[in-house]
């Protein structure tokens, strides 16, 4: 199917985009075709990428707010997961998350959670792209007994060979929930299947101190010493990294997912993102799960990333609007190996942001508007792999009313 996106704004200039067979085939003034989207007054962007979330946790949105991470996890979230988690629960939560992401302009995401086969089903139904990591922990979880995590992860990899839309990953939860043997075995499993690893690192000060006390090294130093780090590792949070650890992440070509809203909400701390960017690390952006954010809006995440580091450094030039936008787009594309952009030959993951809104006029600087003024609610149309997932705010691949009713029906 050919789609002509007519008269959209690309970098301030009005152009049209022709999409053919899932790719961008022409940019400028292409010929007309059977299906035309009138995009006058709308900014065209390649899709936003959320590099760290726990999608099915949409079902825990608004539960146990305003608590420290340790209490939040140990006294509320993990007990709730033990009581409610299952395949159908996670499928419903994942459909709800996919719906929210489509409606806010995210076209690809990286997830780490349980019952990942159920999330994969939801992703395929939605039409989004995803990197899905089956969570691996040393202790008993709602999905498996202690010691069985890697068996479950291996089964997920075998049942979901990588394709254009879904890439399976291995998800060792964190250095404080996975012993050295589990971390090394996770690395080997990922290498066997040519998959990436998705892990939490140094989310809190207490975690960093615990690892230092137990291992005699800081978390990144410890992971480097056991050969865990590498170009196939996606590391979430990384709040408590010192300069040496930043250089180790750079040396190992490890991707960092910055989660500013979650880190603020849980009072985890402020990641040294400006120093990471200065070191040449292509920092990406994630929302974390809805239980600690509480939404999946990447526009809000870009805004928080730009503002947080300005006030933390008392420097208004820290993390510019352009850098925040790059974290949600080009940095993520590079880190995950996505062929996205608005150039000819790129995969056609495109979003249209309606600028015909009071809070987005006058248009002096589109990048500034996208980061500081826009929200996911301003996204008009979403195309992934050349397929229209949403047009004029109407989602075409999912039954919105049915998903909302189901989520309310089975909520904890």
Long-range contacts (C-beta under 8 A, 24 or more apart in sequence): 1-35, 1-386, 1-387, 2-33, 2-34, 2-35, 3-33, 3-35, 3-36, 3-37, 3-348, 3-383, 3-386, 3-388, 4-30, 4-32, 4-33, 4-35, 4-36, 4-37, 5-37, 5-39, 5-44, 5-350, 5-352, 5-383, 6-36, 6-37, 6-38, 6-39, 6-40, 7-38, 7-39, 7-40, 8-39, 8-40, 8-42, 8-43, 8-44, 8-352, 9-41, 9-42, 9-43, 9-44, 9-355, 9-366, 10-43, 10-44, 10-342, 11-366, 12-363, 12-366, 14-40, 17-44, 17-342, 17-350, 19-348, 19-350, 19-383, 19-386, 20-386, 21-386, 22-347, 22-348, 22-385, 22-386, 22-387, 23-345, 23-346, 23-347, 23-348, 23-386, 24-342, 24-343, 24-344, 24-345, 24-346, 24-347, 24-348, 24-350, 25-344, 26-344, 27-342, 27-343, 27-344, 37-352, 37-381, 37-391, 39-352, 39-380, 39-381, 41-354, 41-355, 41-356, 42-352, 42-353, 42-354, 42-355, 42-356, 42-380, 42-381, 43-352, 43-353, 43-355, 43-366, 43-369, 43-370, 44-342, 44-350, 44-351, 44-352, 45-105, 45-329, 45-342, 45-350, 45-351, 45-352, 45-353, 45-370, 46-329, 46-333, 46-340, 46-341, 46-342, 46-346, 46-349, 46-350, 46-351, 47-105, 47-106, 47-107, 47-108, 47-329, 47-340, 47-349, 47-350, 47-351, 47-382, 47-384, 48-105, 48-106, 48-107, 48-298, 48-299, 48-328, 48-329, 48-351, 49-106, 49-107, 49-108, 49-109, 49-110, 49-284, 49-285, 49-298, 49-328, 49-329, 49-332, 49-333, 49-336, 49-338, 50-101, 50-106, 50-108, 50-109, 50-110, 50-285, 50-286, 50-287, 50-296, 50-298, 50-301, 50-328, 51-109, 51-110, 51-234, 51-236, 51-255, 51-257, 51-284, 51-285, 51-286, 51-332, 51-335, 51-336, 52-110, 52-112, 52-198, 52-234, 52-236, 52-237, 52-257, 52-259, 52-286, 52-287, 52-288, 53-97, 53-109, 53-110, 53-111, 53-286, 53-287, 53-288, 53-289, 53-290, 53-296, 54-111, 54-112, 54-113, 54-288, 54-289, 54-291, 55-93, 55-94, 55-97, 55-98, 55-109, 55-111, 55-113, 55-119, 55-122, 55-289, 56-85, 56-89, 56-90, 56-91, 56-92, 56-93, 56-94, 56-97, 56-113, 56-114, 56-115, 56-118, 56-119, 57-93, 57-113, 57-289, 57-290, 57-291, 58-93, 58-94, 58-96, 58-97, 58-100, 58-289, 58-290, 58-296, 58-407, 59-84, 59-89, 59-92, 59-93, 59-96, 59-407, 59-410, 59-411, 59-412, 60-289, 60-290, 60-291, 60-412, 61-290, 61-291, 61-294, 61-295, 62-294, 63-291, 63-412, 64-291, 65-265, 65-294, 67-266, 68-266, 68-267, 69-203, 69-204, 69-266, 69-268, 70-204, 70-206, 72-266, 72-291, 72-292, 77-291, 80-412, 81-114, 81-141, 81-142, 82-142, 83-412, 84-412, 85-114, 85-115, 85-142, 85-143, 86-115, 86-142, 87-115, 87-117, 87-118, 88-118, 88-410, 89-115, 89-410, 90-114, 90-115, 90-118, 90-119, 91-115, 91-118, 91-119, 91-121, 91-122, 92-403, 92-406, 92-407, 92-410, 93-407, 94-118, 94-119, 94-121, 94-122, 94-123, 95-122, 95-125, 95-126, 95-398, 95-403, 95-406, 96-403, 96-404, 96-407, 97-122, 97-290, 97-296, 98-122, 98-123, 98-125, 98-126, 98-128, 98-398, 99-126, 99-395, 99-398, 99-400, 99-403, 100-295, 100-296, 100-297, 100-376, 101-128, 101-296, 102-126, 102-127, 102-128, 102-382, 102-389, 102-390, 102-395, 102-397, 102-398, 103-376, 103-377, 103-379, 103-390, 103-393, 103-395, 104-295, 104-296, 104-297, 104-298, 104-299, 104-375, 104-376, 104-377, 104-379, 105-298, 105-299, 105-351, 105-353, 105-376, 105-379, 105-382, 106-296, 106-298, 107-349, 107-351, 107-382, 107-384, 108-332, 108-336, 108-338, 108-340, 108-349, 108-384, 110-169, 110-198, 110-234, 110-257, 110-286, 110-336, 111-198, 112-169, 112-171, 112-173, 112-198, 112-236, 113-171, 113-289, 114-141, 114-142, 114-143, 115-143, 116-156, 116-160, 116-168, 117-156, 117-159, 117-160, 120-160, 120-166, 123-165, 123-166, 124-165, 124-166, 125-397, 125-398, 126-389, 126-397, 126-398, 127-165, 127-384, 127-385, 127-387, 127-389, 127-397, 128-165, 128-384, 128-389, 129-164, 129-165, 129-166, 129-338, 129-349, 129-384, 129-385, 130-165, 130-166, 130-167, 131-166, 131-167, 131-168, 131-169, 131-196, 131-198, 131-234, 131-336, 132-156, 132-160, 132-166, 132-167, 132-168, 132-169, 133-168, 133-169, 133-170, 133-171, 133-196, 133-197, 133-198, 134-168, 134-169, 134-170, 134-171, 135-171, 135-173, 136-170, 136-171, 136-172, 136-173, 136-178, 136-182, 136-186, 137-173, 137-177, 137-178, 138-177, 138-178, 138-179, 138-182, 139-177, 149-182, 150-182, 150-185, 150-186, 150-189, 153-186, 153-189, 154-189, 157-189, 157-193, 157-195, 162-194, 162-195, 164-385, 165-385, 167-195, 167-196, 167-336, 168-193, 168-195, 169-195, 169-196, 169-197, 169-198, 169-234, 170-195, 170-196, 170-197, 170-198, 171-197, 171-198, 171-199, 172-197, 172-199, 173-199, 173-200, 174-199, 174-200, 174-201, 174-203, 174-207, 175-199, 175-201, 175-207, 175-211, 175-219, 175-222, 175-223, 176-207, 176-210, 176-211, 180-226, 183-223, 183-226, 183-228, 184-226, 184-227, 184-228, 187-227, 187-228, 187-230, 190-232, 191-232, 195-232, 196-232, 196-233, 196-234, 196-336, 197-228, 197-232, 197-233, 197-234, 198-234, 198-236, 199-233, 199-234, 199-235, 199-236, 200-235, 200-236, 200-237, 201-235, 201-236, 201-237, 201-238, 202-237, 202-238, 202-239, 202-240, 202-241, 202-245, 203-236, 203-237, 203-239, 203-263, 203-268, 204-239, 204-240, 204-266, 204-268, 204-269, 205-239, 205-240, 205-268, 205-269, 207-240, 208-240, 218-242, 218-244, 218-245, 219-245, 220-245, 220-248, 220-249, 221-245, 221-248, 224-248, 224-252, 229-254, 230-254, 234-335, 234-336, 236-286, 236-288, 237-262, 237-263, 237-268, 237-271, 238-271, 238-276, 239-263, 239-268, 239-269, 239-270, 239-271, 240-269, 241-271, 241-272, 241-276, 243-275, 246-272, 246-275, 246-276, 246-279, 246-281, 247-279, 249-276, 249-281, 250-279, 250-280, 250-281, 255-282, 255-284, 255-335, 255-336, 256-281, 256-283, 256-284, 257-283, 257-284, 257-285, 257-286, 258-283, 258-284, 258-285, 258-286, 258-305, 258-327, 259-285, 259-286, 259-287, 259-288, 259-301, 260-285, 260-301, 260-304, 260-305, 260-308, 261-287, 261-288, 261-293, 261-300, 261-301, 261-304, 262-287, 262-288, 262-289, 262-292, 262-293, 264-304, 264-308, 265-292, 265-293, 265-294, 266-292, 270-308, 270-309, 270-312, 273-305, 273-309, 273-319, 274-309, 274-313, 274-318, 274-319, 277-319, 277-323, 282-331, 282-334, 282-335, 283-327, 283-331, 284-327, 284-328, 284-331, 284-332, 284-335, 285-324, 285-327, 285-328, 285-332, 295-376, 297-375, 297-376, 298-328, 298-376, 299-370, 299-371, 299-374, 299-375, 299-376, 299-378, 300-375, 300-376, 301-328, 302-327, 302-328, 302-370, 302-371, 303-371, 303-372, 306-371, 306-372, 321-365, 321-367, 321-368, 321-370, 321-371, 321-372, 322-367, 324-371, 325-367, 325-370, 325-371, 347-385, 347-386, 348-383, 348-384, 348-385, 348-386, 349-383, 349-384, 349-385, 350-381, 350-382, 350-383, 351-379, 351-381, 351-382, 351-383, 352-379, 352-380, 352-381, 352-382, 353-378, 353-379, 353-380, 354-378, 354-379, 354-380
